[in-house]
Amino acid sequence: MDIYLDGGEVAIVKAIGLGGTVATGEMILDRAKNLDIYEAMDVLKGLMLIGYVISDRDSFRDNDDFREAEFHLNSGYTKALRNAIDPDSEPKRPKRIRRE
């Protein structure tokens, strides 16, 4: 499965982390310095709609709701998201196969 992310989406996925950890909205804003709160909210809503990100809240209407919400990546998409962020991270298979 190929996933293509834009710059804001990459920043959010990196801010949440690929290791299965939970990040609050406050932590995401601290880690993704190039995004303001409204852009981060918009990008996260899109990632949640697609199913890449899971949150403890269905919606967040204001800054306080967003900062207190908890987010984590959907474990079913972790490998595909990792490859979308860094396509060279996938281990290369040898071209030759040794036969016995």
Residue frames relative to the residue before (quaternion, step in Angstrom):
aa qw qx qy qz dx dy dz
M 1.0000 0.0000 0.0000 0.0000 0.00 0.00 0.00
D 0.1920 -0.7796 0.5885 0.0951 3.54 -0.83 1.02
I 0.0934 -0.7692 0.6318 0.0199 3.53 -0.91 1.04
Y 0.1314 -0.7789 0.6106 0.0575 3.55 -0.96 0.91
L 0.0968 -0.8099 0.5785 -0.0035 3.55 -0.73 1.14
D 0.3731 -0.6920 0.5604 0.2606 3.56 -1.13 0.62
G 0.7690 -0.4052 0.2391 0.4328 3.58 -1.28 0.08
G 0.6719 0.4940 -0.2998 0.4634 3.58 0.92 -0.87
E 0.6523 0.5142 -0.3094 0.4630 3.55 1.02 -0.80
V 0.6256 0.5238 -0.3324 0.4731 3.58 1.03 -0.76
A 0.6541 0.5185 -0.3146 0.4520 3.59 0.93 -0.90
I 0.6659 0.4970 -0.3025 0.4669 3.59 0.96 -0.84
V 0.6605 0.5004 -0.3169 0.4614 3.61 0.87 -0.90
K 0.6525 0.4949 -0.3156 0.4794 3.61 0.97 -0.79
A 0.6521 0.5223 -0.3171 0.4488 3.60 1.01 -0.82
I 0.6511 0.4829 -0.3181 0.4916 3.59 1.04 -0.70
G 0.3729 -0.7352 0.4801 0.2999 3.57 0.97 -0.86
L 0.4113 -0.7402 0.4924 0.2012 3.53 -1.04 0.86
G 0.5795 0.6413 -0.3507 0.3604 3.58 1.26 -0.10
G 0.6056 -0.5877 0.3569 0.4006 3.60 1.21 0.20
T 0.4556 0.6891 -0.4499 0.3394 3.56 1.23 0.28
V 0.4304 -0.6619 0.5479 0.2765 3.54 -1.30 0.36
A 0.0750 -0.7861 0.6132 0.0212 3.55 -0.98 0.91
T 0.3653 -0.7049 0.5592 0.2387 3.56 -0.98 0.80
G 0.6685 -0.4848 0.3745 0.4217 3.55 -1.28 0.25
E 0.6134 0.5519 -0.3351 0.4549 3.57 1.08 -0.75
M 0.6610 0.4999 -0.3025 0.4708 3.58 0.95 -0.88
I 0.6358 0.5291 -0.3301 0.4548 3.59 0.98 -0.81
L 0.6632 0.4974 -0.3077 0.4669 3.59 0.93 -0.85
D 0.6402 0.5194 -0.3242 0.4639 3.59 1.05 -0.71
R 0.7215 0.4473 -0.2456 0.4680 3.59 0.99 -0.84
A 0.7367 0.3290 -0.1981 0.5566 3.61 1.07 -0.69
K 0.1323 -0.8579 0.4946 0.0435 3.54 0.43 1.27
N 0.6746 0.5254 -0.3047 0.4195 3.60 1.06 -0.67
L 0.6703 0.4659 -0.2989 0.4942 3.63 1.26 -0.12
D 0.3175 -0.7053 0.5866 0.2401 3.56 -1.01 0.74
I 0.7202 -0.4803 0.2755 0.4179 3.57 -1.23 0.35
Y 0.6808 0.4987 -0.3073 0.4398 3.60 0.93 -0.81
E 0.6339 0.5034 -0.3261 0.4884 3.57 1.06 -0.68
A 0.6413 0.5171 -0.3209 0.4672 3.60 0.99 -0.82
M 0.6394 0.5179 -0.3247 0.4664 3.59 0.99 -0.81
D 0.6651 0.5113 -0.2986 0.4551 3.58 0.93 -0.89
V 0.6682 0.4931 -0.2976 0.4709 3.57 0.92 -0.93
L 0.6692 0.4993 -0.3059 0.4575 3.60 0.91 -0.86
K 0.6149 0.5312 -0.3552 0.4621 3.60 1.01 -0.69
G 0.6540 0.5097 -0.3078 0.4667 3.58 1.01 -0.80
L 0.6698 0.4885 -0.2968 0.4739 3.58 0.94 -0.86
M 0.6357 0.5091 -0.3243 0.4811 3.58 1.10 -0.65
L 0.6330 0.5417 -0.3273 0.4458 3.59 1.02 -0.79
I 0.6715 0.4775 -0.2831 0.4909 3.58 1.04 -0.81
G 0.5065 -0.6624 0.4132 0.3661 3.58 1.12 -0.64
Y 0.4734 0.6864 -0.4376 0.3365 3.59 1.25 0.07
V 0.7708 0.2348 -0.1170 0.5805 3.59 1.11 -0.69
I 0.1760 -0.7612 0.6189 0.0804 3.54 -1.08 0.86
S 0.0997 -0.8000 0.5913 0.0231 3.56 -0.99 0.89
D 0.5270 -0.6179 0.4755 0.3383 3.55 -1.25 0.39
R 0.7257 0.3318 -0.2182 0.5618 3.58 1.30 -0.16
D 0.4711 -0.6812 0.4845 0.2814 3.54 -1.02 0.79
S 0.7978 -0.0086 0.0200 0.6026 3.57 1.07 -0.68
F 0.1373 -0.7476 0.6424 0.0982 3.51 -1.30 0.38
R 0.2346 -0.8333 0.4942 0.0800 3.52 -0.52 1.24
D 0.8042 0.1520 -0.0869 0.5680 3.58 1.06 -0.56
N 0.7511 -0.4175 0.2788 0.4288 3.54 -1.34 0.15
D 0.6688 0.5123 -0.3121 0.4391 3.59 0.90 -0.87
D 0.6270 0.5247 -0.3354 0.4680 3.59 1.00 -0.79
F 0.6727 0.5019 -0.2971 0.4552 3.56 0.92 -0.92
R 0.6802 0.5062 -0.2990 0.4377 3.59 0.82 -0.95
E 0.7165 0.4420 -0.2489 0.4788 3.62 1.08 -0.67
A 0.5427 0.6344 -0.3984 0.3798 3.60 1.22 -0.39
E 0.2813 -0.7443 0.5832 0.1638 3.57 -1.18 0.63
F 0.1070 -0.8023 0.5872 0.0014 3.54 -0.96 0.98
H 0.0849 0.7575 -0.6473 0.0080 3.54 -1.25 0.53
L 0.5535 -0.6154 0.4509 0.3340 3.54 -1.23 0.50
N 0.5141 -0.6080 0.5111 0.3239 3.53 -1.16 0.70
S 0.4366 -0.7414 0.4428 0.2522 3.58 -0.54 1.15
G 0.5922 0.5842 -0.3652 0.4180 3.60 1.15 -0.42
Y 0.7412 0.3815 -0.2106 0.5106 3.58 1.21 -0.47
T 0.3871 0.7694 -0.4594 0.2172 3.60 1.23 -0.10
K 0.6811 0.4826 -0.3029 0.4598 3.60 0.82 -0.91
A 0.6670 0.4929 -0.3016 0.4704 3.59 0.93 -0.85
L 0.6456 0.5049 -0.3206 0.4748 3.61 1.03 -0.73
R 0.6161 0.5371 -0.3409 0.4644 3.58 1.04 -0.76
N 0.6798 0.4757 -0.2864 0.4791 3.60 0.96 -0.87
A 0.6261 0.5329 -0.3430 0.4543 3.60 1.09 -0.62
I 0.6682 0.4869 -0.2969 0.4779 3.57 1.06 -0.74
D 0.8008 0.0279 0.0310 0.5974 3.58 0.92 -0.93
P 0.2245 -0.8252 0.5015 0.1308 3.61 0.07 1.25
D 0.6553 0.5197 -0.3171 0.4472 3.60 1.13 -0.49
S 0.5224 0.6619 -0.4134 0.3437 3.61 1.22 -0.12
E 0.5603 0.5928 -0.3997 0.4182 3.59 1.19 -0.37
P 0.4649 -0.6946 0.4578 0.3031 3.60 -0.72 0.97
K 0.4394 -0.6929 0.5157 0.2470 3.52 -1.04 0.87
R 0.3289 -0.7224 0.5726 0.2052 3.54 -0.99 0.83
P 0.5072 -0.6368 0.4693 0.3422 3.55 -0.99 0.69
K 0.4982 -0.6684 0.4685 0.2926 3.56 -1.05 0.80
R 0.7322 0.3559 -0.2099 0.5415 3.54 1.09 -0.68
I 0.1803 -0.7663 0.6090 0.0967 3.51 -1.03 0.81
R 0.3677 -0.7369 0.5257 0.2130 3.53 -0.77 1.02
R 0.1375 -0.7842 0.6023 0.0575 3.55 -0.83 0.98
E 0.2287 -0.7864 0.5623 0.1147 3.50 -1.02 0.77
